[in-house]
Amino acid sequence: MAELEGLEFGKSDFVLLDEVTMEQFMENLKLRFGKGRIYTYIGEVVVSVNPYRQMDIYGKDSIEAYRGRELHENPPHLYAVSDAAYKDMKRRAKDTCIVISGESGAGKTEASKYIMQYIAAITDPSQRTEVESVKNVLLKSNCVLEAFGNAKTNRNDNSSRFGKYMDINFNFNGDPTGGHINNYLLEKVRLLYGGSNVMLESLHLQNNPALYVYTREGAAASPFYNVSQMISLHINDFKTCLETNCHLFSLICQGNIEFERNGESVQIIGLEAVTHIAELTATDPESICKSLLYRTVATGGGDVIKKGHTKEDAWFGRDAFAKALYERLFGWIVSRINSIIEVKDYNPLLHGKNTVIGVLDIYGFEIFDNNSFEQFCINYCNEKLQQLFIELILLQEQREYQREGITWQHIDYFNNNIIVDLMEQPHKGIISILDEACLTVGRVTDTVCLESMNTKLSQHPHYTSRKLNPTDKSMDFQKHFRVRHYAGDVTYSVEGFLDKNKDLLFQDFKRLMYNSANPVLKDMWPDGKLSITEVTKRPLTAASLFKNSIVALVDKLGCKEPYYVRCIKPNEMKSSVLFDDARCQHQVAYLGLLENVMVRRAGFAYRQPYARFLQRYKMTCEYTWPNHLMASDRDAVEAIVNQHGFQDDVAYGLTKLFVRAPQCLFTLEQERADLIPILVLFLQKVWRGALARRRCRRMRAAFAIMGFYKLYKVKSHFWAVAASFANVRTMADYGRNVEWPRPPAVLFRFHHITKTLHRRWWARQVVKNIPPSDMLEVRAKVAALTVLIGKRKDWGPSRAWERDYLSNVRDYPESSSSFIRMSKDLKNKDEYSQVLFSCLCRKVNRFNKSTDRGLLVTDKYVYKLEPKKQYKVLKRFPLDSITGISVTAGTDQMVALHVSSQDDILLHLHRGELFPDQDRVGELLGVMVDHFTRSTKLNYYINIGIRIRIKYKYGLNMCANMDENITQMYNN
């Protein structure tokens, strides 16, 4: 809070003074200046004293300290009023403006820079380059305008010699989207003092003010400028502006063109200056001479009259041309900046409401030893701004209290409307008298104009002259008049008033510049496009143009929510420690600061319509959130105030609530800020719930649609399958070549099972047609196919499998009878049921020795026989002791029988004498696999992990379903 700053620094708000007197006001102001506290509040008005030194109160830490804070939460600062204007604009979507006022040297321009710096710093558009570009242009345009518009005067080292009003446009997010700059009453006499010697030489200039008419010492040297002020282009900013065609600036210094009479005509003395101007303006020297010496006038009938100038008219035309060049250059620079930062193609329906913060930095009230037309215009502007301040802050405040029925103490204050009328009233004001004199045919002098003012304004209490007050020797007869301004009495010298008020820039000069070969110059003079025979209207005078622009400015400010920075100059020595009491008291008086304190003390610092107040703070009261059930919004607002205990600090108007202490508002804002995260979380919860429910409904609908669609696709597939396989029983191939419809994804597994079932059914249909005598061979081949397909190149499926080759007379005619007798004996002895396989083979032992042997495999035993000894049994082991069989992937007949006793047998089967390329390995495997598969002990073997293994790259389980491979066997 501002009042927590400490009593040693005085009162941070003049409203908190014990007594509202000039003595206490000045004492508090001086104390704070001495303690380095250059800012003090009057309610929402900031009083700023120029410290004349750098202060460490404008860095990033300070910006963050004031960002988003209420006005009186921190010590007084420009950042506080800037943040208040920004928040007011963003919260209420209403245009605001910051009016910076004070005399020359009080620090207005620096204040505007800090305000712009703060607004640019608090608007962070998350790396949006276009917004960052606008901010950079708004900030950097200051140095360009100051370089061309500021000057060193005897009162200020860097005085703004022009008025500037800048509108900053914001989108609905509060980010700057553009802006617009208006300039007012530019003083047109300059010396190019910041350039290097090389540049000055290229522009035909010298770094000596005494060499030029417009800047030479002595009042008689120039009728256009008060020579007590030596003006120069600001050196520090000059180098920043070289890219903006600053060589055109030198044209203003070409005032050394002299004229002489030659009989009844006038001629130029020396053409060197004309040649320089022609070179710099890219025009013809002869055309420049004609424009300086003659004037072309078009009559209503289309005729053109060429009139020669008098010596005095030539001087006036020369000076008007030089000043117009500078004015057009400055206006062109402003227009170029505006073309960059102006908001283009803005559509409120698409982009939201476009709000504005205006910043006014305009010259302050001026009182010099010799005050001319420029000071009259500047002081008129300050009178208008003071009138706006009175209407918005003082008069409007009192009227609002009366309108709302609020009882309060009336404060008397000076209303400067009478002074504004003195200067601008139609037909009676000083500006109207000047315009009338300028429009009068014939030679009307400044003295004649002064006599007219004395006659028409003799009874006005704020106007006087030496003729009206002969005893006042501070004024001269036929030279001075005095206006009693709100800021004090100012004596004006009437000399040069009419010449400065007239527009002496003839159309010839405009046509000359429009026809320049320099495109920049051509762009500055669009009015030179008019034909020489075209009749032009009489241009408005300088005073009327300025008055119209100031009236428009005041109207523009009047429709915005105003914030004020009142700047005070502490001394004339530019000292950081000197406080001139009389000088400061004079500024306090004419700025109306004491009256402002009285109004604030007697009135209320904050007011708000009930509906708007309720809308903003209703969440802080349990009786008004989310909606109240009271009779009116006023009752609801009263409930909020009573709950927080503010009833003694507020007053209830007809339509608004008035809050006396800003601290009440800060307390409400703080509580609101604490509640907003809770409300946001609640709203997020409700909204997320709504989104989740909507998402759930959509998902349910989607699942329902998907379910019906899947059901349709399933039914469609079933219908397609049924239609495709309706007649497979009557087909020759039982539907083997029927193309299956492509199933939906959900039926892929079902489709696979269905195809498997069809294959099994097809196999069953095929098997039913096989004779019973062939079934053993078929089963054996199917079993072999199951384990060998793709593993062994040729395993003999195409031939007939005879199984018992040793008893076959065709294969072994000499020994078959012996084997038959032996097998009968073994069958009787060992009681086996059938012979599974028999053939001759060659046994290989561990020592790599081989002998011929016979192999007999029955359903109970495996026998190793000696062929040469009538097939004598050499070794017998049970069939169930075989744990596996290993074969190779090649065409050889090697077979390894793995026995549980680890005494494995390695055999090489004979192919037979009749068929030397016969493969019997497949037959042996098929027979044994079929036997094990169909044996009642199959589950036992599986349970204890027994498998028939094939010695190949990978092991292969042999317990697959045999029936499924019947199809493949028959295909082969």
Order of alpha helices (4+ residues) and beta strands (2+ residues): alpha-beta-beta-alpha-alpha-beta-alpha-alpha-beta-beta-beta-beta-alpha-alpha-beta-beta-alpha-alpha-beta-beta-alpha-alpha-beta-alpha-alpha-alpha-alpha-alpha-beta-beta-beta-alpha-alpha-alpha-alpha-beta-alpha-alpha-beta-alpha-alpha-beta-beta-alpha-alpha-alpha-alpha-beta-beta-beta-beta-beta-beta-beta-alpha-alpha-alpha
